[in-house]
Amino acid sequence: MNSITKLFIFLLISFFILSYSFSKEIQKTENQTFKEAVRGVWLTNVDSDALFTKEKLIEAVNLCDEIGINAIYVVVWNKAMTLYPSKIMKEFTGIEIDTNVKKGFDPLKTLIEEARKKGIKVIAWFEFGFSSSYQQNGGILLQKKPHWKAIDNEGKLVVKNGFEWMNGFHPEVQDFIISLILEVITNYDVDGIQGDDRLPAMPCESGYDEYTISLYEKEFGKKPPEDKYDKEWIKWRADILNNFMKRIYNEVKNVKPDLIVSMAPSIYPWSLEEYLQDWPTWVKNGNVDLLCPQVYRYEFDKYKESLDEILKNQLPENYKIKFSPGILLKVGNYYPSEEYLLQMIEENRRNGIYGESFFFFEGLKKFKELFKTKIYPEKFSFPKEIKK
């Protein structure tokens, strides 16, 4: 065997060794990546009794663990009440905790204890955000603080889809929401907090109260446009909420730097046009650690279209690990078909997304076996790249 032949064989063997090593490293990297994803579910006190007793709560956590859920977004604020004993609310309204909760029971404390046993993250979800009430003409919050009312261009309380609103542009209202967030993260070992399509958000009909008008007049020397959809007027109000989003992020991180700040807004640009939520800016500014937009669609083509728009035009590169699209699993009597549910999951996987967030917990019960066999047949860990 001449020297040239020996050299050729040596190079060929070296190539195969390097190729094998390289492929193993890729496989190792892929396995590490694909074994981590946010697989979450919203746990609420509406159309569900899971939060009202310890027994029901333990059952809920066990089910989540059994089917591969690794994050629970638990409601802590809605209907002008908290799902934990709140000193702030006791002083404000006289109601310390949601009146449906069994006396002496702290759902948030118990959930954290039980979820920890299973390695499940607990993220405090401030569901109602700046909304004061639902079909209660503003409810107790606006009875106590009438100057907190959000006002439309007819001088009336802002009501949208049955929800009445506080004025999220007013510093007192902003301070109130921040105080609730700080109360939770100071007193409970949650893994993070979450806003949604009502935090930070305001209906586009809002902004015509005395405070916000005076703020606008001071800057522009004229009254705001009567057209609630005026683009500059939309942008000006959205920028106030952008600044508040930054404040939420900073306030949380100042107390506990490793806490997750998550947001579950509506789909953009509808979110901006109707609720002044410019969430791509929040992401761009680094104010969101985990994004769970509500990609709630009843047809696959609509889901795919919305998902493609988010991935191609609204998220920065390398953000997928921090992205867990919201899927509608149940609302009222609606459930997606098994076929449609699997289509959405498969579309996520095709796009390199290995986790999603489901609205809401009660829907898991209907699809328990499907989750165990086809949706999450293998458990994934919550991504280390996302803090806490």
C-alpha positions as CSV (number, residue, x, y, z in Angstrom):
1,M,0.0,0.0,0.0
2,N,1.6,3.2,-1.1
3,S,1.7,6.4,0.9
4,I,-1.0,8.1,-1.1
5,T,-3.4,5.3,-0.5
6,K,-2.6,5.3,3.2
7,L,-3.2,9.0,3.3
8,F,-6.5,8.7,1.6
9,I,-7.7,5.9,4.0
10,F,-6.6,8.0,6.9
11,L,-8.5,11.1,5.7
12,L,-11.5,9.0,5.0
13,I,-11.6,7.5,8.5
14,S,-11.0,10.9,10.0
15,F,-13.9,12.3,8.1
16,F,-16.2,9.6,9.3
17,I,-15.1,10.0,12.9
18,L,-15.6,13.8,12.8
19,S,-18.9,13.4,11.0
20,Y,-20.1,10.9,13.7
21,S,-18.9,13.2,16.5
22,F,-20.5,16.2,14.9
23,S,-23.8,14.4,14.4
24,K,-23.8,13.3,18.0
25,E,-23.2,16.9,19.2
26,I,-26.1,18.1,17.1
27,Q,-28.3,15.3,18.5
28,K,-27.1,16.2,22.0
29,T,-27.9,19.9,21.4
30,E,-31.3,19.1,19.8
31,N,-32.2,16.8,22.7
32,Q,-31.3,19.5,25.2
33,T,-33.3,22.0,23.3
34,F,-36.3,19.8,22.6
35,K,-36.5,18.5,26.2
36,E,-37.2,22.1,27.4
37,A,-40.4,24.0,26.6
38,V,-43.1,26.0,28.4
39,R,-46.2,23.8,28.6
40,G,-48.7,25.8,30.6
41,V,-52.3,26.0,31.5
42,W,-54.5,28.8,33.0
43,L,-56.2,27.9,36.3
44,T,-59.1,30.2,37.0
45,N,-62.1,30.6,39.4
46,V,-64.6,31.0,36.6
47,D,-66.4,27.9,35.4
48,S,-64.2,25.9,37.7
49,D,-64.1,25.0,41.4
50,A,-60.5,23.8,41.4
51,L,-59.3,26.7,43.5
52,F,-61.9,26.7,46.2
53,T,-60.8,23.7,48.4
54,K,-57.5,22.0,49.1
55,E,-58.8,18.7,47.8
56,K,-59.8,20.1,44.5
57,L,-56.5,22.0,44.1
58,I,-54.5,18.8,44.8
59,E,-56.5,17.0,42.2
60,A,-55.8,19.8,39.7
61,V,-52.0,19.7,40.3
62,N,-51.9,15.9,40.0
63,L,-53.7,16.1,36.7
64,C,-51.4,18.7,35.3
65,D,-48.4,16.6,36.4
66,E,-49.9,13.5,34.9
67,I,-50.3,14.9,31.4
68,G,-47.1,16.9,31.2
69,I,-48.0,20.5,32.2
70,N,-45.0,22.3,33.7
71,A,-46.4,25.8,34.3
72,I,-49.7,26.9,35.9
73,Y,-50.9,30.5,35.4
74,V,-53.1,30.9,38.4
75,V,-55.6,33.7,38.7
76,V,-54.9,36.0,41.7
77,W,-56.9,39.0,40.6
78,N,-60.4,39.3,39.1
79,K,-63.9,40.6,39.9
80,A,-62.3,43.2,42.3
81,M,-61.1,40.3,44.5
82,T,-57.9,38.3,45.1
83,L,-57.4,34.6,45.3
84,Y,-55.1,35.0,48.3
85,P,-55.7,36.9,51.6
86,S,-54.9,40.5,50.7
87,K,-54.3,43.2,53.3
88,I,-54.6,45.8,50.5
89,M,-58.1,44.7,49.4
90,K,-59.3,44.2,53.0
91,E,-58.5,47.8,53.7
92,F,-59.8,49.0,50.3
93,T,-63.1,47.1,50.0
94,G,-63.4,45.0,53.2
95,I,-63.1,41.8,51.1
96,E,-59.9,40.0,52.0
97,I,-60.3,37.1,49.5
98,D,-62.6,35.8,46.9
99,T,-65.9,35.0,48.7
100,N,-66.2,31.6,47.1
101,V,-63.0,30.4,48.7
102,K,-63.5,28.1,51.8
103,K,-62.9,30.1,55.0
104,G,-59.3,29.9,56.2
105,F,-58.0,28.4,52.9
106,D,-55.3,30.2,50.9
107,P,-55.4,28.8,47.3
108,L,-52.2,30.5,46.2
109,K,-50.1,29.2,49.2
110,T,-51.5,25.7,48.7
111,L,-50.9,25.7,45.0
112,I,-47.3,26.7,45.4
113,E,-46.7,23.9,47.9
114,E,-48.4,21.2,45.8
115,A,-46.9,22.4,42.5
116,R,-43.3,22.4,44.0
117,K,-43.7,18.7,44.8
118,K,-44.2,18.1,41.1
119,G,-41.7,20.5,39.7
120,I,-44.4,22.7,38.2
121,K,-43.9,26.5,38.0
122,V,-46.5,28.8,39.5
123,I,-47.1,32.2,37.8
124,A,-49.5,34.6,39.4
125,W,-52.0,35.8,36.7
126,F,-53.6,39.2,37.2
127,E,-56.5,38.4,35.0
128,F,-58.7,41.5,35.3
129,G,-55.9,44.0,35.1
130,F,-57.4,47.5,34.8
131,S,-60.9,46.1,34.5
132,S,-62.9,47.0,37.6
133,S,-65.9,44.6,37.1
134,Y,-68.0,42.6,34.7
135,Q,-71.6,43.8,34.2
136,Q,-71.7,45.6,37.5
137,N,-71.6,49.2,36.4
138,G,-68.0,49.5,37.7
139,G,-68.5,47.6,40.9
140,I,-67.1,48.3,44.3
141,L,-63.8,49.7,43.1
142,L,-65.4,52.6,41.2
143,Q,-67.9,53.1,44.0
144,K,-65.0,53.7,46.3
145,K,-62.9,55.6,43.8
146,P,-65.3,57.3,41.2
147,H,-62.4,59.5,39.9
148,W,-60.8,56.2,38.7
149,K,-63.4,55.7,36.0
150,A,-62.3,55.3,32.4
151,I,-64.4,57.7,30.3
152,D,-65.4,57.5,26.6
153,N,-65.9,60.3,24.1
154,E,-69.6,60.5,25.2
155,G,-68.6,61.1,28.8
156,K,-69.7,57.7,29.9
157,L,-68.0,54.9,31.8
158,V,-66.0,52.7,29.4
159,V,-67.7,49.3,29.0
160,K,-66.4,46.8,26.4
161,N,-67.7,43.3,26.0
162,G,-69.4,43.6,29.4
163,F,-66.3,44.7,31.2
164,E,-66.2,48.0,33.0
165,W,-62.8,49.8,33.2
166,M,-60.7,51.8,35.6
167,N,-58.5,54.5,34.0
168,G,-55.2,52.8,33.4
169,F,-53.6,56.1,32.3
170,H,-54.1,57.5,35.8
171,P,-51.1,57.2,38.2
172,E,-53.3,56.2,41.2
173,V,-54.7,53.3,39.2
174,Q,-51.3,52.2,38.1
175,D,-50.0,52.4,41.6
176,F,-52.9,50.3,42.8
177,I,-52.1,47.5,40.3
178,I,-48.4,47.7,41.2
179,S,-49.2,47.4,44.9
180,L,-51.1,44.1,44.2
181,I,-48.3,42.7,42.2
182,L,-45.7,43.6,44.9
183,E,-48.0,42.1,47.6
184,V,-48.0,38.8,45.8
185,I,-44.3,38.6,45.0
186,T,-43.3,39.8,48.4
187,N,-45.5,37.3,50.4
188,Y,-45.5,34.3,48.1
189,D,-42.8,32.2,46.5
190,V,-44.3,32.4,43.0
191,D,-42.1,31.9,39.9
192,G,-43.4,34.9,38.2
193,I,-46.4,37.2,37.3
194,Q,-48.5,37.5,34.2
195,G,-50.6,40.1,32.6
196,D,-53.0,39.4,29.7
197,D,-55.4,41.2,27.4
198,R,-56.4,43.5,30.2
199,L,-52.9,44.3,31.7
200,P,-51.5,46.5,30.6
201,A,-54.4,47.4,28.3
202,M,-57.2,49.9,27.9
203,P,-60.1,49.9,25.4
204,C,-59.6,52.3,22.5
205,E,-62.8,54.0,23.6
206,S,-61.0,55.3,26.7
207,G,-58.9,58.4,27.4
208,Y,-61.6,61.0,27.5
209,D,-61.5,61.6,31.3
210,E,-60.4,64.9,32.7
211,Y,-56.9,63.6,33.8
212,T,-56.0,62.1,30.4
213,I,-57.4,65.0,28.4
214,S,-55.3,67.5,30.5
215,L,-52.2,65.3,30.0
216,Y,-52.8,65.4,26.2
217,E,-53.6,69.1,26.1
218,K,-50.4,69.9,28.0
219,E,-48.3,68.1,25.4
220,F,-50.2,69.1,22.2
221,G,-52.1,72.3,23.2
222,K,-55.4,70.9,22.0
223,K,-58.0,68.3,22.9
224,P,-57.6,64.7,21.8
225,P,-59.3,63.6,18.6
226,E,-62.9,62.5,18.8
227,D,-62.1,59.5,16.6
228,K,-61.0,56.8,19.0
229,Y,-59.2,55.1,16.1
230,D,-57.0,58.1,15.1
231,K,-53.6,56.6,14.6
232,E,-51.6,59.2,16.5
233,W,-54.2,59.1,19.3
234,I,-53.8,55.3,19.4
235,K,-50.1,55.6,19.5
236,W,-50.0,58.2,22.2
237,R,-52.2,56.2,24.6
238,A,-50.3,53.0,23.8
239,D,-47.0,54.6,24.7
240,I,-48.4,55.3,28.2
241,L,-49.1,51.6,28.5
242,N,-45.7,50.8,27.1
243,N,-44.1,52.8,29.8
244,F,-46.3,51.1,32.4
245,M,-45.2,47.7,31.1
246,K,-41.6,48.8,31.6
247,R,-42.5,49.9,35.1
248,I,-44.1,46.5,35.9
249,Y,-41.0,44.7,34.7
250,N,-38.6,46.9,36.7
251,E,-40.7,46.8,39.9
252,V,-40.8,43.0,39.8
253,K,-37.1,42.7,39.0
254,N,-36.1,45.2,41.8
255,V,-37.7,43.0,44.4
256,K,-36.8,39.6,42.9
257,P,-34.5,39.7,39.8
258,D,-35.1,36.1,38.8
259,L,-38.9,36.3,38.7
260,I,-40.5,35.7,35.4
261,V,-42.5,38.5,33.9
262,S,-45.0,36.9,31.5
263,M,-47.6,38.4,29.2
264,A,-50.6,36.9,27.4
265,P,-51.9,39.6,25.2
266,S,-54.4,39.5,22.3
267,I,-53.2,39.0,18.7
268,Y,-51.4,42.0,17.2
269,P,-52.4,44.4,15.5
270,W,-55.9,43.9,16.8
271,S,-54.5,44.2,20.3
272,L,-53.2,47.7,19.5
273,E,-56.3,48.9,17.6
274,E,-58.8,47.8,20.2
275,Y,-56.9,47.6,23.5
276,L,-53.8,49.8,22.9
277,Q,-51.5,46.8,23.5
278,D,-48.3,47.3,21.5
279,W,-46.8,44.1,22.8
280,P,-44.2,43.7,20.0
281,T,-42.6,46.8,21.5
282,W,-42.7,45.2,25.0
283,V,-40.8,42.3,23.6
284,K,-38.4,44.5,21.7
285,N,-37.6,46.5,24.8
286,G,-36.8,43.4,26.8
287,N,-39.8,43.7,29.2
288,V,-41.3,40.2,28.6
289,D,-39.5,37.0,29.7
290,L,-42.3,34.7,28.6
291,L,-44.9,35.5,25.9
292,C,-48.1,33.6,25.6
293,P,-50.3,35.4,23.1
294,Q,-53.9,34.3,22.8
295,V,-53.9,32.6,19.4
296,Y,-57.5,31.6,20.0
297,R,-58.9,30.5,16.6
298,Y,-61.7,28.2,15.7
299,E,-60.3,27.1,12.3
300,F,-56.9,25.7,11.5
301,D,-56.2,28.1,8.6
302,K,-56.8,31.0,10.9
303,Y,-54.6,29.5,13.6
304,K,-51.8,28.9,11.1
305,E,-52.1,32.4,9.6
306,S,-51.9,34.0,13.1
307,L,-49.0,31.9,14.2
308,D,-47.1,32.6,10.9
309,E,-47.5,36.3,11.4
310,I,-46.2,36.2,14.9
311,L,-43.2,34.1,14.1
312,K,-42.2,36.0,10.9
313,N,-43.0,39.6,11.8
314,Q,-43.5,40.1,15.5
315,L,-40.9,38.1,17.4
316,P,-37.1,38.6,17.4
317,E,-34.8,35.7,16.4
318,N,-34.1,33.1,18.9
319,Y,-37.2,33.9,20.9
320,K,-39.0,30.6,20.5
321,I,-37.9,29.2,23.8
322,K,-39.7,32.2,25.5
323,F,-42.8,31.8,23.3
324,S,-45.7,29.6,24.3
325,P,-48.8,30.3,22.0
326,G,-52.1,30.3,23.8
327,I,-54.6,27.6,22.5
328,L,-58.3,27.7,23.3
329,L,-59.2,24.3,24.9
330,K,-62.5,25.3,26.4
331,V,-64.8,28.2,26.7
332,G,-68.5,27.8,27.7
333,N,-69.6,24.6,25.9
334,Y,-66.9,24.9,23.2
335,Y,-64.1,22.4,22.9
336,P,-61.9,21.9,19.8
337,S,-62.2,18.6,18.0
338,E,-59.4,16.1,18.7
339,E,-58.4,16.5,15.0
340,Y,-58.2,20.3,15.2
341,L,-56.3,20.2,18.5
342,L,-53.7,17.9,17.0
343,Q,-53.4,20.0,13.9
344,M,-52.5,23.0,16.0
345,I,-49.9,21.0,18.0
346,E,-48.4,19.6,14.8
347,E,-48.2,23.1,13.3
348,N,-46.4,24.3,16.4
349,R,-43.9,21.4,16.1
350,R,-43.4,22.1,12.4
351,N,-42.3,25.6,13.4
352,G,-39.9,24.4,16.1
353,I,-42.3,25.2,19.0
354,Y,-42.4,22.4,21.5
355,G,-44.8,23.9,24.1
356,E,-48.0,25.8,24.3
357,S,-50.4,27.3,26.9
358,F,-53.9,26.1,27.2
359,F,-57.0,28.0,28.2
360,F,-58.2,26.6,30.4
361,F,-57.7,23.9,33.1
362,E,-61.1,22.3,32.9
363,G,-60.5,21.5,29.2
364,L,-57.6,19.2,30.1
365,K,-60.1,16.7,31.6
366,K,-61.8,16.1,28.3
367,F,-58.5,15.4,26.5
368,K,-56.5,13.6,29.2
369,E,-55.7,10.5,27.2
370,L,-54.9,12.5,24.1
371,F,-52.4,14.6,26.1
372,K,-50.8,11.5,27.5
373,T,-50.5,9.6,24.2
374,K,-50.1,12.2,21.5
375,I,-49.7,15.7,22.7
376,Y,-47.3,15.3,25.6
377,P,-46.2,11.6,25.5
378,E,-42.9,12.7,27.0
379,K,-42.4,15.2,29.8
380,F,-40.4,18.4,29.1
381,S,-38.7,20.6,31.6
382,F,-39.4,24.3,32.0
383,P,-36.6,26.1,30.1
384,K,-33.7,27.1,32.3
385,E,-33.1,30.1,30.0
386,I,-36.3,31.7,31.4
387,K,-35.5,32.8,34.9
388,K,-36.7,31.2,38.1
